[in-house]
Each structure stands twice: as C-alpha cells, then as structure tokens.
Amino acid sequence: MKPELKYGLLAGAAMIAWTLLEYAAGVHHTRLALGNYTAWGPEVILLLMLWRLLRLKFATLNRYWLPAWEAGWYGATASLVAGLVFYIFLNVYVARINPEWPDLHLEWRVAQMRAGGESEQTIRLFVRNFRWSLGPVGLAVFTVGLFTLLGGTVSAILSLWLNLRHKEPPDVG
C-alpha cells in the first residue's frame, strides 16, 4: 500500500475517533463551549500524520532533501484520502449518530451572538452559512476541499523545514 494512502486512511480513522471521543465526552451536547477548542483536533491530527508521512518519505527515498512540490503532492494526496474518509463519516454523524448536534450548537451560538449585541441580519447570515456548511456540498467543500489544500500547502512548508534540519554526511573522498 502506498504511504500516502496508508497515512490518509490512518488520519481519517484518527479524525473519526477524535470526533467520537468528543461525542462521548459530551462536547456536542452539554459542553458546547469546549467544542470551540476541541474542534481543531482533526486538523492537528492531519498535520501530525503529514509530518510522519514526510519523515517516512525522507527515510524510504534515501534522500537528503525532498522538493517542496513533491512533498506538496504527497501531502495533498494523503489529505484527500483523509478528507474523503472523514466526509463520509461526518455525513453519517450528522444524519444518524447525532442529528441534534447542529441544532444544539446553533441555538447556543445564536444565544452568544445575541448576548454580544450582534445584529439580526448578521445572525441570520451565520445561521444560513452554518446550515449550508453541514449539508452534503458544504461538508465536501470543508472536509475534502480544504483538507486537500491544507495538506498540500503544509506539506510543502514542512518539507522545507525538514530539508533545513536534515544533515548531510560529510563528503570524504
């Protein structure tokens, strides 16, 4: 199995596990404010998997450097796989596992916005955008599209960092 596929599947599975842990801990029911912080878990998991993937690529390709465009391609491919896995899960999660979560989160967030003095027009715009982002198209854009873009960009940057940290053996000869 190609490492990009392997690490993409691992990242997708880890993101699913993280979301289920949030669900089990009540972050999507009773501790909605905590969800503002724990919602970054899938992105952090993806970045850690990309870092591991690029380190593996350095080792298996037996190179002293990895071009940023090549690392970006590896990262985008792994992130696409992870995004597809996570997209399928999120559709099931919102439709079957925890269908009341969007309404609970929306009610909590609207109450916060009203307490903060936001206008009703701003609140309505937020509600419409939130509902769209949890629909099939919105989830595809945010999980598949943005994860792929994030993965490719971050992998290119990570490769530059790993290239600078990687020490070449001295040339004796």
Secondary structure by P-SEA (a helix, b strand, c coil): ccaaaaaaaaaaaaaaaaaaaaaaaccccccccccccccaaaaaaaaaaaaaaaaaaaaaaccccccaaaaaaaaaaaaaaaaaaaaaaaaaaacccccaaaaaaaaaaaaaaaaacccaaaaaaaaaaaaaaacaaaaaacaaaaaaaaaaaaaaaaaaaaaaacccccccc
